[in-house]
Structures are given as structure tokens and as C-alpha cells.
Amino acid sequence: MENKTRIAGSSSDLSSSDQSWVLSSLEHDQLARAKKHFIPRRHLKGPELVVLWALRVYLLFMMAVVCYQVWTAAR
Amino acid sequence: MSVGSQPPQTNRIADEVVVITHEDVDRAHDRVRVSAARAQSGFFSGARLLWLLVGPGVLVMLGENDGPSMLSYAATGAKFGIGFFIPFVALTFCMAIVVQEMTVRLGAATHRGHAELIFDRFGPFWGWFSMIDLGIGNFLTLITEFIAIRAGLGFFGVPPWIAILIALVILYAALMSHRYWTWERITLAAAAFNLVFIPVALMTHPSWHAVSHSLITWQPLPGLNKDTLLIVLADIGATVTPWMLFFQQSATVDKGLTTKDIRFGRIDTVLGAALATAAAVATILATAPLFAHQMTADNFQAAEFAQALEPIIGRFGASLFALGMVEAGIVASITISTSSAYAFGEVTHKPHSLNLPMGQGKSFYSVLTLCAAAAAAIVLIPGLPLVYVVLLVNVVAVLAMPPALVFLFMLVNDREIMGDLVSPIWANVLSTGVVFILTAAGVLFGISVIAPNIFAALGGK
């Protein structure tokens, strides 16, 4: 007789053949539990940091411009 | 550790304990159907494979034809008529294809959402910056979606609170299946209604000679001034925005697409862009008669566009136009609130999938519904300046796009996570071009606000 246990967090049963079916249908890192693992951090290089900071300053400045436009339009 | 109190379903693969969840079982069902279709040959199995794999691309493109976008296109047609903006809008959708294709590859190669990858790869400092950009942008855009719904249903005399209630009920009804596939098909069916702008455009009997002339020559050109730049930015913001990156990558992952499906992911994206371009151009054509009749579009809201068009296309055509605005708002409110919920789940590492039963996806569904409900409530505040807010939301989206694109660019060229699927040189050249165009458009807009006299010196107004 086939061994049956429950799906995590569910009241449904999953037979051992169904377990194999699920695992063979999905790539290993498609499983929900695999997503609990963090992807290794990458250290940003100097030019990358310069670009990211430049764009951050650009965005903040442009948001100020948008606020200014809203203010002038409201007057 | 299992979720809930029941013992987890475990299996041992390569010395690692694997826990199977409800989400995995649902996704496995979807993958089995894809594998079965792929195993067969012939036209019909190819068509079935396409049917099974389309979704995120069409949804993201038609979802971006949202309330503020359709209003931007309507304002474009009413203010500038047939001319420069028809080929320009087609170009912006080409930019959207370049950008969105990268999210398909990224999602299929890593099986991770966009927010999750930024947090893991670049750390929480940069991760939170991108999340703040996304959160603010999504919430402002959601507000404008409910503005469109309220205005569109207002055309039929529906009171604002009932209009908002109808939208929320549809949004929650799509979620009730707790199944990505069903949610996707319901939302796709709703999104198909975006094409209603095409018959509306045909009812205005557009001059096809003028349309083809504008597509070939990009003429007549609009004057270079602050109003034109606002519309230019609003139209760009109507096609490329940060939520699209997050949504399509997360939906690609939730749908379970793998590297074998990338070709269909690309077809899905191009198909979505083609449909969205058709609807966008149709909206410009539909309101172009307002330009020809010298009617001002400065204070038109969604319903007022429909009312203004009624003498030209009749009550039926105007009703279709108003319903199109409602559809645009509803589909976008579904996709945008979903993108917020995906991103929240990804950065907090809580379960985040439309395959989750309510009990396992409490935080996911809570964020999704609370975002939508909060935005809907704000729209019920009387006296909101609607059209200006709507156009500015698109402008803000364009301004937030370059930083988001640089993260995408860095991720999709990261060989450690992408392997051989890193972007080829031509894709990098195109995406760099998109970043420059968006940044330049933002800078021009800034100059037009701070120093409008410069445009006057260049011959503008």
C-alpha cells in the first residue's frame, strides 16, 4: 500500500508517486522551499556605485521638480 | 519546517530535504500540461503551447494600458490630433519590448522575482531604495486607476462609491480561485476588453491617409514647449514603468516558466505590445476629432472625453469609450496591486504566489487587498484634481524608470545568476539607448519646468 503524507500547510494527502511526479515536473529551484535560500551577495564596483548614486540624485532632484510644478500649478 | 501545524511532505533529493507545498503541486500541474503540449508536434500542439505559455507579457502590456495611460493617449489625440504621436507611441512600445524581454529571461533563468534578486544580489540598502520607488509609484498609480474607474462608470450615472465597490469585487473575485492559472485567464479575459478602443476609433472614420502619412513622416510635429513635453513624458510613462519589471518577472516565476519557455515568453511580450499599441493608437485616433473641432482637452476626465465624443460617435460609441476606461482601470488595479504583493513577499521571504491558499498566503493576499482598498478609499475623497494628477503619475513613472532599469541591466548581465543567458551585445545597446532616452526626456522636462524661457528661445511657446 502506498505511503501517504500531507502537503505542507494543507489537509490534502500526497502519495509517494505524486511526490515524485511533482518533483520531476518542476526544476529544483522552482520549489517554494528552494526560494528560502538567499542568492549570494555581489559587491558593487566603483563605477557601478557612481552610476547608482548619480541616478538616485537625479531621481530626488526630478521629484523636487515635479513637486515644484504641482506647487506652481496650484497657485 | 512546515507551514501550519500539519507534518510537511518531504522528499530527499541530492542529500537535501525538499518540502512540497500546495503552491508546488499547482505549479507542477501547469508544467505537466506544458510538457505534454511540447512533446507533440504539429500546428495545433504549437498553438496549444502558445495558449499555455502566454500570459505575463500580454497582461503586463495591456495592464500598462491603464487608466492614466488611456487618459494620456486621449489627451494626446485631443490636443495634437493625428501626427507625431502615433509613431512615437509605437516606438515607446518597442522600448517596452526591449525592457520586458529582459525580465522574462531573468525570471526563467533564476526562478526569482525582481525585488528578491535586487535585495539578495545588491543588499538591502539598494533594495530598499528600489522598493520605496516601487511602493510610491504603485500606490499613486493605483489611485489613478480607481479615478479612471470612477470617472468611466460615472458616465453611466453610477455613484462613485458603487463604482469603487464594483472594481474591488472584481479584483477579489479574480483572487478567489487561489490558482495562478485561473487568475491569469480571468485577468486576460478582462484585459482583452482594452481592444474596445479599436471599434471606437473606427466609428470616428479616421483619415487613413493622414494616419499612414504620420507613420511614415512623423509629421506634423508638435511645438517644443512645456505642455508638449508633459504629454511626451506621460506617453512614455504610459508604456514603460517600474511596476512592469517587477510584475512580469514575478508572474513569469509564479507561472513556472523555465529557460525552455523563453522563446514563448518573448512571443508573449511582443504579442502583448502589439495589442497594446493597437489600443493606444486607436485611443489617439478616437479623440483626434476633438482636436479637429478645436475643443480643448485641458480639463477632460475619462467620462468627459466620452461625453465630448458623443456628438461625433453617438451614445453607443461614447459608452464603449467609457467602458474601455473602466476596463483599463480594473485590469491595471489587479496587476499593479499584485506586483506590490509579489515584491513585499519577495523581500520579506514570506510565501508569495497566486497559487497559495488563503491560509498560507495571508501576508501576500493582505498586502494585495489593502493596497487596492487604500487607493480606492482615497479616490472617494471629494475635490481631487484628477487629470493633472493622472498625467503627473505617468511623469513620475518615467523619472523612476532609469534607476530601475540600471538594476535590471546589471542583473541580466550577471553571469553568476544568468549563466549563458546574459544579454547579448545588441540587447545591451538597445537597453542602454532606452535608459538614455528616458533620462534625456526627464532632463528636458525638468528644464521646461525650471527654465521655460529656454524653450521660447528655441522657437517653442
Contacts between the chains, C-beta under 8 A, distances in Angstrom:
chain1	res1	chain2	res2	distance
A	5	B	7	6.3
A	5	B	9	5.3
A	5	B	10	7.8
A	6	B	6	4.6
A	6	B	7	6.0
A	6	B	8	7.7
A	6	B	9	6.1
A	7	B	9	5.0
A	7	B	20	6.0
A	7	B	21	6.4
A	7	B	22	5.5
A	7	B	25	6.2
A	8	B	2	4.5
A	8	B	3	5.3
A	8	B	4	7.3
A	8	B	6	7.3
A	8	B	8	4.2
A	8	B	9	5.7
A	8	B	19	5.1
A	8	B	20	6.4
A	8	B	21	4.7
A	8	B	22	7.5
A	9	B	2	6.3
A	9	B	3	3.4
A	9	B	4	3.9
A	9	B	6	6.7
A	9	B	8	8.0
A	9	B	21	6.4
A	9	B	22	6.6
A	9	B	357	7.7
A	9	B	359	6.9
A	9	B	360	4.7
A	10	B	4	7.6
A	10	B	6	6.8
A	10	B	21	7.7
A	10	B	22	4.9
A	10	B	357	6.9
A	10	B	360	7.7
A	11	B	6	6.8
A	12	B	22	7.3
A	12	B	25	8.0
A	14	B	9	5.1
A	14	B	20	6.5
A	14	B	25	7.1
A	18	B	25	7.9
A	19	B	9	6.4
A	19	B	11	5.1
A	19	B	20	6.2
A	20	B	11	7.6
A	21	B	28	6.8
A	21	B	32	7.8
A	22	B	20	5.5
A	22	B	24	5.6
A	22	B	25	5.7
A	22	B	28	4.3
A	23	B	11	5.9
A	23	B	13	6.5
A	23	B	18	6.7
A	23	B	20	7.4
A	25	B	27	8.0
A	25	B	28	3.9
A	25	B	31	4.6
A	25	B	32	5.3
A	25	B	35	7.2
A	26	B	24	6.3
A	26	B	27	6.2
A	26	B	28	5.5
A	26	B	31	6.1
A	26	B	256	7.0
A	27	B	111	6.9
A	27	B	258	5.9
A	28	B	13	6.7
A	28	B	14	7.9
A	28	B	18	7.6
A	29	B	110	7.9
A	29	B	111	4.9
A	30	B	24	7.7
A	30	B	27	6.6
A	30	B	111	5.1
A	30	B	256	6.0
A	30	B	258	7.5
A	31	B	18	6.0
A	31	B	19	7.8
A	31	B	20	7.2
A	31	B	21	7.8
A	31	B	24	5.3
A	32	B	19	7.9
A	32	B	21	4.6
A	32	B	23	4.8
A	32	B	24	5.6
A	32	B	351	6.7
A	32	B	353	7.1
A	33	B	18	6.4
A	33	B	19	4.5
A	33	B	21	7.0
A	34	B	18	7.8
A	34	B	111	7.7
A	35	B	111	7.4
A	35	B	112	6.9
A	35	B	116	7.6
A	35	B	349	7.6
A	36	B	349	6.4
A	38	B	120	5.2
A	39	B	110	7.5
A	39	B	112	6.8
A	39	B	116	7.9
A	39	B	117	6.8
A	39	B	120	4.0
A	39	B	121	6.0
A	39	B	417	6.4
A	40	B	120	7.7
A	40	B	416	7.6
A	41	B	120	6.9
A	41	B	121	6.6
A	41	B	122	7.6
A	41	B	123	5.9
A	42	B	121	4.9
A	42	B	122	6.7
A	42	B	414	6.8
A	42	B	416	7.2
A	44	B	122	6.5
A	44	B	126	7.9
A	48	B	410	6.7
A	51	B	406	6.0
A	52	B	126	6.5
A	52	B	403	7.2
A	52	B	406	6.6
A	55	B	402	5.4
A	55	B	403	4.2
A	55	B	406	6.0
A	56	B	129	6.5
A	56	B	403	6.5
A	58	B	402	7.0
A	58	B	403	7.8
A	58	B	439	7.1
A	58	B	442	7.4
A	59	B	133	7.3
A	59	B	399	6.2
A	59	B	400	6.3
A	59	B	402	7.6
A	59	B	403	5.7
A	61	B	446	7.4
A	62	B	399	4.4
A	62	B	442	5.5
A	62	B	445	7.8
A	62	B	446	5.8
A	63	B	396	7.4
A	63	B	399	6.9
A	65	B	445	7.5
A	65	B	446	4.6
A	65	B	449	5.2
A	65	B	450	6.5
A	66	B	392	6.3
A	66	B	395	6.4
A	66	B	396	6.1
A	66	B	399	7.1
A	68	B	449	6.4
A	68	B	450	7.6
A	69	B	392	7.6
A	69	B	449	4.8
A	70	B	388	7.9
A	70	B	392	6.8
A	72	B	449	7.9
A	73	B	388	6.4
